[in-house]
Amino acid sequence: MAVEDKKLALKRQFLRYIHPSKSITNALDQKECWIEQMKYLVQDFKTLLNLSFKEFWSTVVFNKQATMGLCTFLQEAAPPHLMDQLPQDNDILIVYNEIDYFAFKLFKRLTTSSENEENYMSPHYMWSLLCNNNIISIPMLFDVCSIYGQFYKKELEIIFKELFTCQKLYKENLKNSIQFTIKCLSQFQDKIELEIEYDNHRYQSNETSTDIEEINLCMIEDIINFLLDTSYSISNFLEIYPIASSFFYQEKLHFKIASFYHTIKPIIYKKVIGMNKLEKFQEKLHASRLLLVKCVRQCLLHISIQPTNKSENAVEEYLEVISELLTYNEFVNDYNVVYDLTKDIKKCQKFNKEIDSTRFDYLLKSLELINKPNTEFEQKELEEQQLELQSSSTNIENAKLQSLINNVKDLLPHLGDGFIQKCLEYYDMDSEKVINMVLENSLPSELTQYDLNLPLMSEYEDNATGYDPSIKGNKKLKKLKAVLDDKSFRNEMRPFYEKYNVTEITCAELESYYNDEYDDTYDEVEYVIPEPADENEKRRPDVVPRVLIEKKAVTEIVEEEFSDDEPQQVLNFQPFCENPEEVRERQARRYAAKQSNRSNRSKQQVASSSTIPSGSNVELDRQRKNENKAFRGNHNRRNAARNKQQRGMF
């Protein structure tokens, strides 16, 4: 049944919503102008709401500007978590709240298929009408979740359920929107790494340091607001329509959020702490972190790991997702704090014993190692806080004690600080009573044993020394040797070690325990004592240097050194200078041999050439070789000739 009619559509202009911070600076005229324009926008909303059923749908379908005010408001409105972005002016806030109220009423009428028995249409037709004319889109639904998700949750649950049931095209659009969200997160992550971590933001040359600080502050504020708004939109959408978690899981948004969280969190915190603005942004940062972790939790709810579910595939899939998430330490730490991932894994292990236990043990051990630095850091912080408290308390006690000592010394300056401290401890820190007792000379014996000039000693020094040097008669330490020679403690410890048969044995006991019996096993064996060798035999005979011996005597000595059994070696004597006659004879013989070899070689060649017939191929080969020798590699003759020619040698 068609309810839209072009003739019934209103032909008029509709206003857009303008954010107050874009049109209002400081001038009063701008504020009044914005308020007047927004009142016309409220009037447009009221006009659409007061139309009849057919007129309303005809105007919405055929007048494209009818829903422009609603779309622009949902895009630029300040959600409840970003109300600080609005000017804190009562007149502006009153008008804004009025726009917010009528905008939701208009959205509600757009999603209502029947108003009464006469004015109605089927839900399928209505949602196809809204989808085909692009009146309500998936990005608009995310904005609605961000702005109205906390206050109108039940009404939105009904609308979303009907929307995705009646119009299947919205599911495809949702998948495309999730892919676009993942792409935006990746680009946003790259931008943060460039501008914040690597400080690639471009500044103008005329900007001062204060201007740069303001620019950085605005940039950080925009980043944190974007994080908070994005996390609220996704979390509220999944909370209103939990069935959509399957689409988010299929597109692997949980992995992208974990990676984004792991990279962005330390960068932003480092920048904010460096700017000394942590107190200003701490609440928003904490909320965005919590909501991003919650988004991943809602995505993982798609995997059923309840004890009633006997499917091993679901458990295997869940374990694979967790093992992949463990690569992002920053995210896993916060996720484990909020939802106790260790408990979930143990619960899963308890009801799925057929799966290999080593996988569960690996995940639990990995979680323990990831959380260990955080626990150590928390313990260190607690210890530091305790030390600060102890030091502050001890400082206060020391200050009080010093003031009481000063009170006593004002009247009794001859007394030492340590003696006054002992007296104050004895009389429960009552300085007046100490003064009275000292003046009356009625101190008890417990105090008179101390020296009146006793200096002030700390508690640590008292415990370290182990004695009180102020007591009379015990002012000097025992000698160090006497203290070291004192072995009385051994007698006290002996019964304890006797139970384990481990005791110290004295010299007398040792002599009684040892019975030395003579062993005569080797008495019968004769031991031959070697005779002492003659010293003259040990030494080698005196030898005269050969240089001093005559030539004939040398041969005689060499013959005497070698025995008859060994072959005699002839001494190769080489004079200092050769005889010139022998040299000339040897050269002459060498020259004659060389000449004879040459004459023999030429005779053989002539003989061989005479034996070869004239018509054979040998002469032809020689001719060819002689003609073509310049074209072959013959000791690089051609290149050498070219080089000589280039150098001008010929």
Wavefront OBJ file of the C-alpha trace (Angstrom):
o trace
v 0.000 0.000 0.000
v 1.595 3.262 -1.149
v 1.301 6.052 1.363
v 3.476 8.621 -0.401
v 2.020 11.092 -2.857
v 4.044 13.810 -4.530
v 1.124 16.226 -4.464
v 0.917 15.993 -0.651
v 4.592 16.770 -0.107
v 5.467 20.144 1.412
v 7.359 22.424 -0.938
v 9.431 24.515 1.405
v 13.026 24.994 2.572
v 14.300 23.236 5.678
v 17.238 24.438 7.779
v 20.456 22.634 8.647
v 21.877 22.255 12.147
v 25.007 24.302 12.889
v 27.291 23.520 15.794
v 27.480 26.532 18.142
v 31.285 26.511 18.266
v 31.419 26.961 14.463
v 29.190 30.051 14.324
v 29.697 31.631 17.767
v 33.046 33.060 18.812
v 32.694 35.790 21.434
v 30.287 38.301 19.966
v 26.846 38.597 21.520
v 25.238 39.181 18.120
v 26.504 35.793 16.870
v 25.003 34.041 19.863
v 21.586 35.640 19.320
v 21.759 34.842 15.607
v 22.521 31.161 16.310
v 19.681 30.909 18.841
v 17.225 32.438 16.342
v 18.313 30.037 13.566
v 18.033 27.014 15.819
v 14.548 28.054 16.874
v 13.567 27.899 13.176
v 15.082 24.387 13.079
v 12.924 23.365 16.043
v 9.935 24.813 14.201
v 10.817 22.641 11.177
v 10.873 19.540 13.390
v 7.501 20.463 14.884
v 6.045 21.065 11.419
v 7.070 17.578 10.255
v 5.755 15.988 13.428
v 2.380 17.749 13.094
v 1.812 16.545 9.516
v -0.645 13.779 8.843
v 0.586 10.270 8.115
v 0.442 10.544 4.309
v 1.695 14.125 4.234
v 4.604 13.193 6.470
v 5.776 10.263 4.351
v 5.161 12.151 1.100
v 7.287 15.057 2.323
v 10.041 12.740 3.592
v 10.231 10.798 0.315
v 9.852 13.599 -2.240
v 11.427 16.567 -0.428
v 15.096 15.682 0.078
v 15.625 18.616 2.442
v 12.987 17.396 4.929
v 15.420 15.164 6.871
v 18.475 17.365 6.297
v 18.105 19.026 9.724
v 17.949 15.601 11.446
v 20.978 14.240 9.533
v 23.136 17.286 10.224
v 22.179 17.256 13.910
v 23.111 13.571 14.315
v 26.456 14.229 12.602
v 27.460 17.317 14.595
v 25.612 16.894 17.884
v 27.463 16.597 21.156
v 26.754 13.180 22.732
v 26.421 12.914 26.539
v 30.101 11.976 26.915
v 31.226 15.092 24.963
v 28.950 17.745 26.454
v 32.022 19.765 27.415
v 32.442 20.601 23.704
v 29.383 22.843 23.882
v 29.636 26.432 25.153
v 28.658 26.432 28.796
v 25.941 29.034 28.330
v 22.429 28.519 29.715
v 20.618 30.038 26.719
v 22.574 27.885 24.264
v 22.094 24.699 26.309
v 18.315 25.263 26.573
v 17.988 25.551 22.793
v 20.312 22.564 22.243
v 18.304 20.320 24.578
v 15.116 21.302 22.750
v 16.648 20.358 19.387
v 17.879 17.085 20.880
v 14.409 16.193 22.134
v 12.509 16.898 18.884
v 15.230 15.243 16.765
v 14.689 11.940 18.542
v 10.900 12.299 18.205
v 11.342 12.786 14.458
v 13.637 9.735 14.233
v 11.087 7.692 16.161
v 8.273 8.682 13.785
v 10.465 7.800 10.806
v 10.833 4.262 12.192
v 7.101 3.780 13.049
v 5.091 1.910 10.419
v 1.605 2.311 11.950
v 0.112 5.157 13.979
v -3.491 3.981 14.142
v -5.911 1.652 12.340
v -6.326 4.021 9.429
v -2.721 5.194 9.081
v -0.372 2.266 8.712
v 1.869 0.358 6.331
v 3.793 -2.868 6.533
v 7.196 -2.753 8.243
v 8.864 -4.342 5.201
v 7.526 -1.631 2.931
v 8.512 1.135 5.337
v 12.117 -0.080 5.732
v 12.524 -0.658 2.003
v 11.264 2.899 1.498
v 13.753 4.278 4.007
v 16.638 2.185 2.658
v 16.048 2.792 -1.059
v 15.691 6.551 -0.595
v 18.725 6.633 1.739
v 16.726 8.341 4.478
v 18.154 6.148 7.274
v 21.637 4.707 6.762
v 24.047 2.658 8.861
v 26.290 5.669 9.740
v 23.168 7.443 10.990
v 22.401 4.423 13.202
v 25.897 4.615 14.729
v 25.328 8.305 15.485
v 21.940 7.507 17.039
v 23.613 4.878 19.244
v 26.258 7.368 20.359
v 23.765 10.141 21.217
v 20.662 8.252 22.425
v 22.041 4.793 23.286
v 22.197 5.400 27.038
v 18.754 6.998 27.545
v 16.559 5.218 24.928
v 18.111 1.778 24.892
v 14.900 -0.311 24.986
v 13.191 1.671 22.237
v 16.271 1.430 20.029
v 16.514 -2.324 20.586
v 13.023 -2.761 19.090
v 13.817 -0.469 16.142
v 17.122 -2.191 15.336
v 15.663 -5.664 15.536
v 12.852 -4.759 13.138
v 15.225 -2.928 10.796
v 17.643 -5.845 10.265
v 14.802 -8.373 10.106
v 12.707 -6.586 7.486
v 15.431 -5.201 5.225
v 18.312 -7.554 4.383
v 20.181 -4.820 2.529
v 21.085 -3.190 5.851
v 23.218 -6.226 6.725
v 25.340 -5.727 3.613
v 25.616 -2.034 4.383
v 26.692 -2.905 7.932
v 29.545 -5.071 6.624
v 30.710 -2.225 4.384
v 30.531 0.187 7.324
v 32.624 -2.150 9.479
v 35.264 -2.386 6.732
v 35.256 1.412 6.456
v 35.676 1.680 10.250
v 38.698 -0.640 10.140
v 40.196 1.467 7.355
v 39.607 4.667 9.354
v 41.277 3.175 12.426
v 44.334 2.206 10.355
v 44.641 5.693 8.862
v 44.095 7.299 12.245
v 46.806 5.082 13.759
v 49.289 6.107 11.037
v 48.441 9.765 11.562
v 49.029 9.555 15.318
v 52.362 7.795 14.844
v 53.528 10.470 12.398
v 52.275 13.583 14.175
v 52.753 12.606 17.818
v 55.454 9.952 18.050
v 57.675 11.270 15.229
v 56.512 14.910 15.607
v 55.979 15.475 11.872
v 53.364 18.171 12.373
v 54.132 21.200 10.218
v 54.263 24.536 12.000
v 54.455 27.971 10.442
v 57.638 29.972 10.837
v 55.950 32.895 12.640
v 54.362 30.715 15.364
v 55.649 31.132 18.903
v 56.101 28.439 21.531
v 52.743 29.261 23.140
v 51.011 28.936 19.764
v 52.652 25.565 19.206
v 51.517 24.399 22.665
v 47.938 25.449 21.890
v 48.066 23.617 18.553
v 49.375 20.458 20.244
v 46.724 20.715 22.947
v 43.920 21.058 20.385
v 45.336 18.124 18.402
v 45.494 15.873 21.480
v 41.996 16.907 22.508
v 40.596 16.070 19.055
v 42.330 12.664 19.109
v 40.954 11.780 22.551
v 37.434 12.949 21.609
v 37.562 10.848 18.440
v 38.654 7.785 20.424
v 35.901 8.261 22.972
v 33.163 8.873 20.393
v 34.210 5.925 18.221
v 34.377 3.533 21.156
v 30.970 4.711 22.446
v 29.359 4.288 19.014
v 30.611 0.723 18.472
v 29.979 -0.372 22.061
v 26.435 1.040 22.189
v 25.621 -0.442 18.775
v 26.682 -3.928 19.903
v 24.882 -3.500 23.202
v 21.634 -2.459 21.511
v 21.840 -5.124 18.787
v 24.080 -7.982 20.065
v 23.346 -10.154 17.015
v 25.546 -7.800 14.978
v 28.578 -9.129 16.859
v 28.786 -11.934 14.265
v 29.365 -9.372 11.494
v 32.008 -7.550 13.543
v 33.701 -10.867 14.303
v 33.680 -11.994 10.656
v 35.333 -8.748 9.574
v 37.957 -9.246 12.380
v 37.333 -5.903 14.021
v 38.538 -7.308 17.358
v 42.054 -7.829 15.987
v 42.127 -4.315 14.560
v 40.980 -2.802 17.864
v 43.618 -4.793 19.779
v 46.384 -3.677 17.405
v 45.140 -0.081 17.459
v 44.946 -0.128 21.263
v 48.417 -1.663 21.659
v 50.029 0.989 19.435
v 48.092 4.130 20.376
v 47.827 3.845 24.163
v 51.536 4.346 25.090
v 51.968 7.113 22.492
v 49.034 9.188 23.740
v 49.869 8.702 27.419
v 53.482 9.688 26.790
v 52.398 12.854 24.981
v 49.775 13.812 27.579
v 52.168 13.257 30.490
v 54.835 15.265 28.679
v 52.371 18.143 28.319
v 51.388 17.788 31.994
v 47.693 17.405 31.039
v 46.986 13.929 32.421
v 44.481 15.155 35.023
v 42.479 16.959 32.332
v 42.173 13.976 29.958
v 42.459 11.041 32.378
v 38.708 10.438 32.670
v 38.152 10.395 28.904
v 41.190 8.194 28.268
v 40.056 5.707 30.907
v 36.520 5.610 29.452
v 37.767 5.086 25.882
v 40.117 2.287 26.996
v 37.324 0.554 28.877
v 34.911 0.806 25.944
v 37.441 -0.489 23.392
v 38.088 -3.511 25.604
v 34.320 -3.944 25.925
v 33.931 -3.882 22.124
v 36.374 -6.786 21.755
v 34.530 -8.666 24.493
v 31.225 -8.177 22.652
v 32.792 -9.418 19.413
v 34.084 -12.559 21.122
v 30.647 -13.325 22.569
v 29.796 -14.558 19.105
v 31.934 -17.624 19.864
v 29.902 -19.732 22.257
v 32.218 -21.173 24.919
v 29.587 -21.939 27.510
v 29.877 -25.258 29.402
v 26.644 -26.460 27.812
v 28.147 -26.213 24.351
v 29.863 -29.492 23.464
v 31.292 -28.289 20.152
v 35.050 -28.573 20.000
v 35.247 -26.247 16.990
v 33.981 -23.278 18.998
v 36.550 -23.883 21.727
v 39.349 -24.339 19.192
v 38.337 -21.116 17.480
v 38.241 -19.271 20.786
v 41.714 -20.519 21.746
v 43.118 -19.462 18.372
v 41.676 -15.956 18.802
v 43.124 -15.638 22.311
v 46.553 -16.883 21.216
v 46.559 -14.302 18.410
v 45.501 -11.531 20.785
v 48.438 -12.341 23.080
v 50.767 -10.558 20.675
v 49.273 -7.234 21.830
v 50.568 -6.929 25.402
v 49.077 -3.528 26.207
v 45.602 -4.658 25.207
v 45.764 -8.096 26.859
v 46.857 -6.543 30.176
v 43.798 -4.287 30.347
v 41.474 -6.973 29.004
v 42.631 -9.394 31.676
v 42.088 -6.795 34.392
v 38.503 -6.059 33.287
v 37.246 -9.519 32.296
v 39.748 -11.942 33.919
v 40.841 -13.847 30.829
v 42.693 -16.384 33.006
v 39.431 -17.404 34.640
v 37.734 -17.843 31.249
v 40.534 -20.096 29.982
v 40.463 -22.255 33.130
v 36.687 -22.531 32.886
v 36.987 -23.553 29.253
v 39.649 -26.147 30.168
v 37.455 -27.589 32.906
v 34.517 -28.365 30.619
v 36.530 -29.351 27.533
v 38.952 -31.998 28.731
v 39.150 -33.710 25.354
v 41.283 -30.820 24.012
v 45.040 -31.037 24.558
v 45.911 -29.502 27.924
v 49.226 -28.128 26.629
v 47.349 -25.443 24.697
v 45.631 -24.237 27.840
v 48.900 -24.354 29.776
v 50.634 -22.326 27.075
v 47.952 -19.616 27.166
v 47.940 -19.436 30.957
v 51.740 -19.236 31.109
v 51.774 -16.512 28.453
v 49.198 -14.494 30.387
v 51.259 -14.891 33.540
v 54.390 -13.615 31.786
v 52.517 -10.677 30.250
v 50.987 -9.639 33.572
v 54.215 -10.129 35.554
v 55.727 -6.689 34.757
v 52.492 -4.988 35.784
v 52.301 -6.828 39.091
v 55.950 -6.053 39.807
v 55.334 -2.396 38.994
v 52.302 -2.305 41.283
v 54.274 -3.951 44.085
v 57.060 -1.407 43.671
v 54.526 1.413 43.841
v 53.001 -0.039 47.004
v 56.438 -0.448 48.582
v 57.345 3.112 47.685
v 54.097 4.376 49.173
v 54.689 2.393 52.349
v 58.242 3.715 52.592
v 56.976 7.248 52.106
v 54.388 6.749 54.831
v 56.958 5.233 57.175
v 59.473 7.961 56.477
v 56.852 10.653 56.952
v 55.680 9.078 60.222
v 59.259 8.704 61.479
v 59.992 12.279 60.477
v 56.971 13.471 62.445
v 58.003 11.432 65.490
v 61.571 12.728 65.258
v 60.300 16.291 65.012
v 58.107 15.839 68.089
v 60.969 14.247 70.021
v 63.345 17.040 69.035
v 60.872 19.697 70.153
v 60.487 17.998 73.567
v 64.282 17.733 73.915
v 64.594 21.437 73.089
v 61.991 22.251 75.761
v 64.047 20.411 78.388
v 67.373 21.885 77.204
v 66.034 25.409 77.496
v 66.058 24.960 81.298
v 68.728 22.249 81.583
v 71.311 22.975 78.853
v 74.026 20.839 80.510
v 72.185 17.596 79.785
v 72.902 15.609 76.652
v 70.239 14.937 74.050
v 70.521 11.172 74.510
v 70.065 11.382 78.268
v 66.986 13.600 77.834
v 65.588 11.091 75.312
v 65.974 8.244 77.841
v 64.218 10.329 80.476
v 61.375 11.249 78.127
v 60.876 7.609 77.180
v 60.776 6.658 80.838
v 58.195 9.360 81.715
v 55.948 8.851 78.658
v 57.189 11.897 76.751
v 56.247 14.325 79.518
v 58.863 17.086 79.380
v 57.579 18.928 82.459
v 57.848 15.829 84.618
v 61.405 15.222 83.397
v 62.418 18.772 84.340
v 60.875 18.421 87.818
v 62.548 15.077 88.516
v 65.967 16.344 87.375
v 65.707 19.553 89.429
v 64.591 17.598 92.510
v 67.405 15.090 91.891
v 64.953 12.231 92.264
v 65.647 10.239 89.113
v 65.282 6.458 89.478
v 68.249 4.104 89.269
v 67.257 3.098 85.728
v 68.167 6.621 84.583
v 71.070 7.442 86.898
v 73.174 4.670 85.349
v 73.343 6.685 82.118
v 75.870 9.437 81.502
v 74.416 12.967 81.757
v 76.282 14.019 78.578
v 74.968 11.096 76.563
v 74.613 12.112 72.862
v 71.533 11.392 70.818
v 71.724 8.050 68.975
v 69.314 6.782 66.388
v 67.457 3.530 66.750
v 69.445 1.983 63.910
v 72.755 2.704 65.621
v 71.495 1.151 68.861
v 70.451 -2.026 67.098
v 73.650 -2.229 65.062
v 76.052 -1.973 67.988
v 74.183 -4.442 70.184
v 75.160 -2.707 73.434
v 74.499 0.559 75.204
v 77.692 2.627 75.436
v 76.064 5.103 77.818
v 75.941 2.712 80.773
v 78.747 3.379 83.259
v 81.340 0.618 83.429
v 80.522 -0.514 79.928
v 81.802 2.423 77.947
v 84.638 0.566 76.271
v 84.273 -2.322 73.895
v 85.898 -5.628 74.624
v 89.021 -6.264 72.685
v 88.432 -7.691 69.226
v 90.700 -10.687 69.831
v 88.830 -11.667 72.998
v 85.525 -11.492 71.162
v 86.818 -13.652 68.303
v 88.407 -16.208 70.654
v 85.171 -16.709 72.520
v 83.859 -20.078 71.233
v 81.195 -20.645 73.862
v 78.484 -20.713 71.221
v 79.851 -24.061 69.972
v 78.830 -25.816 73.106
v 75.312 -24.520 72.677
v 75.090 -25.721 69.070
v 76.780 -29.097 69.605
v 73.635 -31.050 70.737
v 71.763 -29.883 67.654
v 74.413 -31.142 65.217
v 74.974 -34.387 67.134
v 71.519 -35.478 65.998
v 72.819 -35.516 62.409
v 76.257 -37.002 63.281
v 77.882 -33.759 62.239
v 80.049 -32.465 65.078
v 83.397 -30.817 65.457
v 86.214 -33.178 66.609
v 88.921 -31.986 68.940
v 92.601 -32.954 68.642
v 92.423 -35.385 71.581
v 89.370 -37.131 70.099
v 91.076 -37.307 66.744
v 94.142 -39.103 68.256
v 91.886 -41.598 70.012
v 89.930 -42.298 66.824
v 93.094 -42.998 64.738
v 94.895 -46.335 65.193
v 98.071 -46.494 63.112
v 99.021 -50.155 62.303
v 102.265 -50.942 60.423
v 101.652 -52.391 56.974
v 104.362 -55.068 56.154
v 102.921 -56.108 52.772
v 105.969 -54.972 50.782
v 108.708 -55.824 53.226
v 109.838 -58.994 51.304
v 110.243 -57.168 48.012
v 113.934 -56.362 47.410
v 114.599 -52.851 46.353
v 117.789 -52.414 44.359
v 119.438 -49.125 44.977
v 120.950 -47.805 41.769
v 124.682 -47.218 41.813
v 125.789 -43.658 41.424
v 127.041 -42.971 37.938
v 130.546 -41.670 37.362
v 130.597 -37.973 36.755
v 133.289 -38.348 34.083
v 131.070 -40.733 32.070
v 128.133 -38.419 32.198
v 130.052 -35.572 30.650
v 130.862 -35.678 26.930
v 134.573 -35.599 26.010
v 136.272 -32.316 25.450
v 136.248 -31.369 21.786
v 138.622 -28.962 20.053
v 136.812 -26.611 17.611
v 137.207 -27.700 14.060
v 138.369 -24.256 13.002
v 141.496 -24.754 15.077
v 142.227 -28.248 13.707
v 144.280 -28.914 10.553
v 142.568 -30.384 7.507
v 144.111 -33.846 7.859
v 143.283 -34.015 11.520
v 139.611 -33.229 10.789
v 139.161 -36.383 8.680
v 140.800 -38.472 11.361
v 138.508 -37.095 14.080
v 135.387 -37.657 11.955
v 136.459 -41.285 11.337
v 136.954 -41.776 15.076
v 133.505 -40.364 15.888
v 131.686 -42.859 13.666
v 131.756 -46.527 14.516
v 132.736 -49.320 12.157
v 129.125 -50.569 11.865
v 127.783 -47.269 10.550
v 128.483 -46.205 6.934
v 131.136 -43.563 6.761
v 130.013 -40.153 5.479
v 132.484 -38.143 3.425
v 132.910 -34.654 4.651
v 131.735 -32.152 1.959
v 134.376 -29.497 2.332
v 133.617 -26.238 0.504
v 136.377 -23.647 0.245
v 135.637 -19.965 0.705
v 136.481 -19.145 -2.946
v 136.431 -21.470 -5.995
v 139.410 -21.969 -8.203
v 138.996 -19.738 -11.317
v 140.472 -22.354 -13.613
v 137.819 -24.881 -12.651
v 135.107 -22.281 -13.191
v 136.381 -21.465 -16.717
v 136.556 -25.145 -17.639
v 133.010 -25.765 -16.455
v 131.645 -22.789 -18.470
v 133.451 -23.940 -21.599
v 131.961 -27.438 -21.330
v 128.469 -25.939 -20.875
v 128.856 -23.704 -23.969
v 130.104 -26.589 -26.124
v 127.128 -28.761 -25.115
v 124.680 -25.975 -26.015
v 126.239 -25.482 -29.465
v 126.100 -29.195 -30.215
v 122.398 -29.324 -29.331
v 121.611 -26.469 -31.741
v 123.448 -28.093 -34.652
v 121.650 -31.406 -34.096
v 118.202 -29.677 -34.020
v 118.785 -27.857 -37.363
v 119.942 -31.052 -39.049
v 116.806 -32.878 -37.970
v 114.565 -30.082 -39.369
v 116.317 -30.116 -42.721
v 116.069 -33.861 -42.896
v 112.368 -33.815 -42.080
v 111.647 -31.089 -44.655
v 113.456 -33.049 -47.337
v 111.467 -36.158 -46.646
v 108.057 -34.340 -46.944
v 106.707 -34.314 -50.511
v 106.152 -30.954 -52.192
v 102.516 -31.514 -52.868
v 101.550 -32.349 -49.289
v 99.338 -30.250 -46.987
v 102.157 -29.314 -44.633
v 103.453 -26.466 -46.789
v 99.918 -25.229 -47.391
v 99.264 -25.211 -43.645
v 102.448 -23.295 -43.016
v 101.469 -20.710 -45.628
v 98.026 -20.250 -44.171
v 99.461 -19.964 -40.693
v 101.921 -17.317 -41.811
v 99.230 -15.295 -43.603
v 96.608 -15.453 -40.870
v 98.791 -15.192 -37.809
v 97.790 -11.514 -37.295
v 94.116 -12.475 -36.868
v 94.660 -14.858 -33.974
v 95.827 -14.465 -30.419
v 99.582 -14.750 -30.738
v 100.945 -13.231 -27.531
v 98.661 -10.218 -28.058
v 100.849 -9.032 -30.884
v 98.114 -7.065 -32.645
v 97.044 -5.082 -29.586
v 100.657 -4.371 -28.642
v 101.290 -2.981 -32.125
v 98.207 -0.773 -31.892
v 99.307 0.587 -28.510
v 102.755 1.409 -29.862
v 101.209 3.158 -32.828
v 98.933 5.256 -30.585
v 101.883 6.318 -28.471
v 103.769 7.447 -31.548
v 106.487 4.855 -31.440
v 106.206 4.272 -35.231
l 1 2 3 4 5 6 7 8 9 10 11 12 13 14 15 16 17 18 19 20 21 22 23 24 25 26 27 28 29 30 31 32 33 34 35 36 37 38 39 40 41 42 43 44 45 46 47 48 49 50 51 52 53 54 55 56 57 58 59 60 61 62 63 64 65 66 67 68 69 70 71 72 73 74 75 76 77 78 79 80 81 82 83 84 85 86 87 88 89 90 91 92 93 94 95 96 97 98 99 100 101 102 103 104 105 106 107 108 109 110 111 112 113 114 115 116 117 118 119 120 121 122 123 124 125 126 127 128 129 130 131 132 133 134 135 136 137 138 139 140 141 142 143 144 145 146 147 148 149 150 151 152 153 154 155 156 157 158 159 160 161 162 163 164 165 166 167 168 169 170 171 172 173 174 175 176 177 178 179 180 181 182 183 184 185 186 187 188 189 190 191 192 193 194 195 196 197 198 199 200 201 202 203 204 205 206 207 208 209 210 211 212 213 214 215 216 217 218 219 220 221 222 223 224 225 226 227 228 229 230 231 232 233 234 235 236 237 238 239 240 241 242 243 244 245 246 247 248 249 250 251 252 253 254 255 256 257 258 259 260 261 262 263 264 265 266 267 268 269 270 271 272 273 274 275 276 277 278 279 280 281 282 283 284 285 286 287 288 289 290 291 292 293 294 295 296 297 298 299 300 301 302 303 304 305 306 307 308 309 310 311 312 313 314 315 316 317 318 319 320 321 322 323 324 325 326 327 328 329 330 331 332 333 334 335 336 337 338 339 340 341 342 343 344 345 346 347 348 349 350 351 352 353 354 355 356 357 358 359 360 361 362 363 364 365 366 367 368 369 370 371 372 373 374 375 376 377 378 379 380 381 382 383 384 385 386 387 388 389 390 391 392 393 394 395 396 397 398 399 400 401 402 403 404 405 406 407 408 409 410 411 412 413 414 415 416 417 418 419 420 421 422 423 424 425 426 427 428 429 430 431 432 433 434 435 436 437 438 439 440 441 442 443 444 445 446 447 448 449 450 451 452 453 454 455 456 457 458 459 460 461 462 463 464 465 466 467 468 469 470 471 472 473 474 475 476 477 478 479 480 481 482 483 484 485 486 487 488 489 490 491 492 493 494 495 496 497 498 499 500 501 502 503 504 505 506 507 508 509 510 511 512 513 514 515 516 517 518 519 520 521 522 523 524 525 526 527 528 529 530 531 532 533 534 535 536 537 538 539 540 541 542 543 544 545 546 547 548 549 550 551 552 553 554 555 556 557 558 559 560 561 562 563 564 565 566 567 568 569 570 571 572 573 574 575 576 577 578 579 580 581 582 583 584 585 586 587 588 589 590 591 592 593 594 595 596 597 598 599 600 601 602 603 604 605 606 607 608 609 610 611 612 613 614 615 616 617 618 619 620 621 622 623 624 625 626 627 628 629 630 631 632 633 634 635 636 637 638 639 640 641 642 643 644 645 646 647 648 649 650
